Amino acid sequence: MTDIALFHSVLGVRAGITDAATRLRADGHRVLIVDQYGGRSFDDYDDAGRFVEQVGFPELMRRAVQAVQDLPDGFIAAGFSNGGGMAEHVATQRPCRGVLMLSGALPVSMLGAQGWPAAVPAQIHYSEHDPFRSQEWIDAVVGDAHAAGASIEVFDYPGSGHLFTDPSLPQEYDEAATTLLWRRVLAFCRALGD
């Protein structure tokens, strides 16, 4: 069992985030859902993107670090979509035991970090044809992690859904891929648990 900070996607806290927290808690973990939007959520990626532009990525990064200030060192930082970048950022600011990037990974240089946190293991999960996927960014994260002596796994899933684990997004949701993703994520969290 461990503490997990869970960062939402660009769409905000939706069913996919609460479902993720439920799965992690059922496996014995303590989960903090970080709501960077103050209760606001979106159904449309363009609307969500405009909101993120208004708030600004630096402000979201500040909110991410502030939200985990009461967690003890050694938590797992996890996030979907933009939340994957937030999880990475937090791991460069606080001692974490692992990072989970779910449909979102950014080169740490884009987050203003000098490098990946030393020896902090990670997983990246994406659908193969996710319209927001950047293989160049994924490769950069893998390179940064390896340079820091960290183990990192990249898992690809068939399909094109961005938030393919969110059952409230029927055009993206993939039940088989979701089941496989959670098998891998829960194994990662158990391996890093207390």
Buried (B, 14 or more C-beta within 10 A) or exposed (E): EBBBBBBBBBBBBBBBBBBBBEBBEEBEBEBBBBBBBEEEBBEEBEEBBEBBEEBEBEEBBEBBBEBBEEBEEBBBBBBBBBBBBBBBBBBBBBEBBBBBBBBBBBBBEBBEBEEBBEEBBBBBBBBEEBEBBBEEBBEBBBEBBEEBEBEBEBBBBEBBBBBBBBBBBEEBBBEEBBEBBBEBBBEBBEEBBE
